[in-house]
Amino acid sequence: MKHDRAQTVTPETLFSQASLWQSWLDVEAALARAQAEIGMIPAWAAEDISRHARIEAIGEDRMRASISRTMAPVLSLTRCLAEDAGDAGRYVHWGATTQNVMQTGRLLLIRRARRGLDQALAEAFDRLAALARSHAETPMAGRTNRRHAVPITFGFKIAGWIEELTRAADRLDDAGRRAFRLPFGGAVGAFHGYGEDGPALMAALSRELDLGELAVPGRTVNDLFVEFVMQLGMFGMTTERIAREAYVLMTEEIGELSERLDEGVVGSSTMPHKVNPKHVVRLQADCARLRSQAAPAMESGLTSHEGDAAANHLLSSVIDTALPLGWTVARDLARLLDRIEVHPEQMRENLMRSGGLVATERLMMALAPATGRAEAHDLVHHAVEEALASGCALETRLLEHPEVRALGEAEVQALLDPAGYTGQSAAIARRLAETAEARAAALRG
């Protein structure tokens, strides 16, 4: 197999004009080799076509000039390749159609983007694993509806991020298994230009490009691409949720996280005291852009009959935006996680701000065997109301009740200690750290 050329590709260059043209040339070369394998064209022709299928040899200026005349990019490409290949040029693009080449070329670029995204995700999982493990027992306030709920640990919060990100990666895997299939059936997908050799060519070309086969390799298989873009949007949603939560925890009023910025970074051009977060805000913006590609992707799936250039133009635009952006989001998530600084002392201070209120569920459950669960709830709830209204210490109000006094003052104090009531947070954090490490290894493998 000679698919996926070895030059360095970045999110910024992935769908550059030269990269896109080269992907089409890679398809044309693979097509020639597959056709030679089944005897459809001479082997020497396939060798010559493959040797000349390089955009740097054809020249970008030459391509642009040709396309400005033909308004048919693949036709211009194959004409230039045929001219350069000499006698072998007679066999260039043998039986193929423009959309076959465009869709397959983009599949090769999507696969490159997916590999880059996977490597960046592996780094993100590594960093999440380290955070979950090192802060498995770092207490902080759990929050529901943006108010204190019950105590957790920061490692537990990270564990939630790990599991959701794992689901996003799983969905990309599932979509990829369906997307990476060869849409190469000629004019409408029924192998008209290849006759009885069509299925054999499909099998040979699938092996050459390491892609699966389609039973109906037509030109309106946009749903395969759409699904992948939709799952990228879901990945963007998950990443943005992580970034937003971190962003909130960076505010001065909370101060539980911060970004480590390089020396010389300026927080604000106007206010000398400000040190604004930089990485987390850019990541949120890119995630929003990535999510926004889902709607036009769905529109591009509304193809008509056996070919629809309008839908395909829209899909190409979406892919060219979403795939590099998805890779960028994964890369920048890893970079953000590497720069997050955790402030355990501030987490503890915030946790203790309520003076034991955040742990009253624990006291309630300790009373429940003697009083019943509902009665225990009402007793503690009313004591909290009275303490808040009078400014009296919660413990004092609680100990006015004989049911509470029966537990003992020392036991009540212990039950109301937020740091001692984090449930299974630490165990969950350590278990999910292992999950993240395993996923990182799998992504690299």
N, C-alpha and C positions, 0 to 999 in steps of 0.2 A: 504494500500500500504506500502511496506517495502523497496522500492528502495532508492538508494542514502544514503549510510551509513553515520553516523554522524561524523566520525573522521575528524580532521582538515586537510585540503588539501591546499597546496600552489602551485604557479606556478612551483616551483622547484621540487615538489614531485608528481605533478598531474599524470604524465605518468611514474612514477618509475615502476620498474618491479613488486614490491609488490602491488602497486596500480592497475596496469593493471590486474594482476592475481585476485585481489579481485573483480574487476568489472566483470570478467568472472564468479566468484563464485556467485556474486549477481544475475547474469542472470540465472545461473543454479538453484539457490534457487527460484527465481521468476517463472521460468518455472515449477518447481515441484509444487508450490502452485497453479498456473493456471491450471495445469493438474489435480490436486486434485479437484479444484473447479468444473470442468466439468465431473468428474468421470473417468478420463483416468488412474489415478494411485490412490492408497489408500491415505487418508488424513494423516494417521500416517507416511507414507513414506515421504510425503512432509514436515512434521514437523521435522523429523529426518534429512533430507537432508538440510533444512534451518539452523538447529542448528549447523551442522558441516561445513557449507560453510564459513569458516573463514581461511584466509591465515595464520594467526598466529598459528592456530591449526594444519594445514597441515604441515607447516614449509617450509621456502624458500629453505633451503639446500636440503630437500627431493624433492622439485619440480625441482630444477636444476639437480639433479642426474637423475631423471626420464626423463627429457627432453633431456639430453645428450644421452640417450639410444634410445628414440622413435623419436626424431626430430619432434615431434608433440605435441606442448604445451598444446592444449586443451584436447587431449587424455590423456596426463599425468595428467592434472588437474582433469579430471573426474575419472580417475582410483584412484587417491589418495582420492578424495572425497568419491567414492564408498566404498573403503576399510574402511574409518573411519565411514561411516554411517551404517555399519553392514547390516542387512537384507534390509534396505531401499536402499542400494547401487545398488540393481537390477534395480531401477527406475531412476537412475541418467542419465541425458542427453538423456531422452527417446524421440527417433525420431528426435533429433536435429542433426545439422551438425556443423563442426568447424567454418565455416564462419558466421553462424547465431550468435554464441556466441561471436566471436571476434568483429563483426560489432556492435552488440547490446551493448556489454561492452564498446566499444569506444563511443557509443552514450551517455552512462551514464556519462563517463568522460568528454565528450564535454559539456554536460549540467552543470556539476560542474564548468568547466572552464568558461562557459558563465555566471554563477551566480557570480563568482569571478570578471569577467571582468565588469559585470554590476555594481557591487558595487564600483569598482575603477572608472568607468566612472561617476557614480553619484558624487563621490568626485571631479572629474575633472570639471564637470558641475557646482558644487557649487562654486569652485574657479573662474571659468570663469565668473559666474554671479556676484561675488563680485568685480572682476576687471572691468567688464563692467559698473557696477553701480557707483563705486567710481571714475572712470575715464571717465564718460560719457561726461564731458566738458573739459577734459585735451587736449589742442590743440597740434597737431603734424603735421609734413609734411606727406601728402599722397604721395606715390611713385608709379610711373609706369615706367617700363623699368629701375628700380633702380635709377630713378631721380625724383626730386620733381615734383609733379603734381599739386594738389590743397590741401589746408589744410583739415584735418579731426581731429577727436579726437581719443585718444587711446582707449576709450570705443567702438568707431565704429570699430576699427580694431579687438578688441576682439569679437564684435558681429559677424563679418565675420567668425571667428574661431568657434563660437558657432553654427552658422547655418550649416557650413560644417560638424562639428562633429555630429550634429543632423542627417544629412543625412546619415552619416556612420552608426550611431546607427540604423536608420530606415532600412538600407539594411541588417544589421545583424539580425534584427527582422524578416524581410521577409524571409531570407534564413533559419533562425531557424524554422519557421513555416513549411517549407518543409522538413527540415533535420530530425526533431525529430519524425520519423515514424519507425515503427518496421519492420526490414528486417528478418523475421523469418518464412520462408516457407519450411524449410527442404532442401533436397539435391540440388534442382534446383529452388525452389520457388512455387511448385505446391502441396505441402502438401502430398507428396507420403508416408512419414512415419506416417502420422496421419489420412489418409483416409478422410471419411466424417466429422470427428471431427476437421479437420484442421481449417476451418474458425472460429469455436467456440473457439478453443484454441487461435487463433490469437487475437480474441476480449478479451478474459480473460487475456492474457499476456499483451496486450496493456494497459488494465486497471491497472494491477498490477504494470507496469513500468511507467505508466502515459505518454505513447507515442501514437502517432497517428497510424493508420493502412495504409498499402499499398494494393492496388488492386492486384499487382503482387509482392509479398514479396520475390524477388529473391536475388541472391548473386552478381549481377552486377549493384547495385543501387548506384554506386560510384558518380554519378553526384550530388546526394544530399549532400554528404560530400564535393565534389569539390566546389560546389557553396558557401558553408559556408567558406571554406578556401579562396576562391577568395574574398569574402566580408571582411574577416579579412585582406587580402592584401590591399583592398581599405581603410580600417580603418587605416592600417599602413601608407598608402600614405598620408592621411589627417593629421595624427598625426605628420608625418615627416615634412610636409609643415609648420605646426605650429611651430615645434621645430627649423626648419631652419630659419624661419623668426625671431624668438626670438634670435637665435644665431647671426644673422647678426646685430641685434639691440644692441647686447652686445659688438661689437667691439669698441675700443677706439675712432675711428674716428666718430662714431655715439653716443655711450654711453647712449642710451635711456633706456636700460634695463641692469640688472646685476643679477647674482645668489647670493643668500645668502648662504654662505658656513659656515660650523661648525668650531668652534675654533680648531686650530691645522691642518687644511687641508693645504697641501702644493701645491702651484700652479705649480712650476717647480723645478726639482732637480738641474738644471743648473743655471737658471736665478732668482736670489733672488727677483727681483721686480715683477715677473709675478704672477698673480692670474688667472689661467686658469679656464674657466667654466668646471664643472665636469658632472653635471646631464644632461644637454642638449646634450652633445656630445654622451654620452652613449645611450640616447634615440634615437637619429638619427641612430646610428649603429643598434640598435635592430629593428627599423622600416624598415631599408633596408633589414635586414634578413627576417623579416616577409613578406615584399613584394616579396622577392625572392621565396617564397614557392608557388606562384601562378602558375608558369610554370610547375613544376613537378606535381602539383595537376591536371592540365589540362591533362597531360600525363596519369595519373592514371585513368582518366575517359574513356580512350579508351579500354574498356573491350571487351572480345570476348565471344560470345554465352552465356551460362548460368552460367559460372564460370571462373574466370581468376586469378590464384594465383599470377602471376607476377605483375599484376596491383594492386592487393590488398596489396601485400608487399610494393609497392611504396606508395600507399595511406596511409598505416599505418605509415610509416616513416614520411610522410608529416604532418599527423595529430599530431603525437607525438612531432613534432617540432613546428608547427604553433599554436596550441591551448595554450600551456603554454606561448609561446612568445607573443601571443595576449593579454593574461591576464597581463603579465609583462609590456607590452607597455602601457596599460591602467593605471596600477598602477603607473608607473614611470612618465606618463604624469601628473597625479594628484600631484605627489611629486614635479615635476618641477614647476608647476603652483603655488604651495604653497611657493616656494623659489624665485620666480621672484620678484625683486625689481624694481619699476618704478621710473624714474628720470624726473619729469615734467619740471624742470628747463632746463635740457638738450634738451628735446623735443622742448621747446619754443626757445631756442637759435638756434637750427638747423632750425627751422621753419623760423626764422627771418634772416637767413643767406643770403637769396636772396634779402633782402631789398624791399620786396613788390612784387617781380616778381611772386611769387607763388599765389598771389591773383588777377592777372590782368584779369582773366576771369570775375570776379565780376565787374570790371570797364567796361570791354567790354560790358557786358549785360546791364549796366546802360546807356551806350552811344547808344545802339542798337535802342531804340525807335525813336531817333532823326535821326540817320544816316543810319539805316539798319544794320542787323547783320554782313554781309560780310564786309561792309565798316568799322564798328567798330573794327572788328578783324584786318583788315589790318592796321588801324591807330595805334592801340596798339602794334601790332607786330613790325612795323617799329620803333616806339618810343623805344621799348625794345632793338632792334638791335643798334640803335643810342646811347642809354645810355651805353650799354655794350662796344661799340667800342670807345666811347669818355671818358668813366670813369665818365660821368656826372650822377647826380642823376636821376632816372627814372621819378620822379615827375616833375622835371624841364623840361624834354623833352616833357612830356605829356601836360604840361600847355602851351606849345608853340602853341597848336592847339586850335582854338576858340571853337570847339565842347566840348573840355575838360574843358576849362575855364568857359564855361556856367554852368557847374555843381557846380563850386565854389571850391576854394582850400581846404577848410576844408572837404568838401564832398569827394574830391579825396583822401585826406589823409585817411579818414575813410574807403573808398572802398578798399584801398590798404593795410589795416591792416589785416594780415593773420589770427590773432586770432579771428577776427570777421566774418570769412568766412568759416564756417565748415558745411554749409548745414544743413541737418537733422541728422547729426552724433549723437548728444546727444539723440534725441528722439529714433533713431534706437537702440542705445546702451541700453537704459532703457527697450525698448520692448524686446530685445533679452536677457537681464538679466532675465526677467520674464520667457522667454522660457526655459532658462537653469535651472532655479529653478524648473519649472514644470517637466522638463525631469529628473532631479535628483530625485525628489519625485517619479516619475513613475518607475524609475529603482530600487529604493529601495523597492517599493511596490510589 
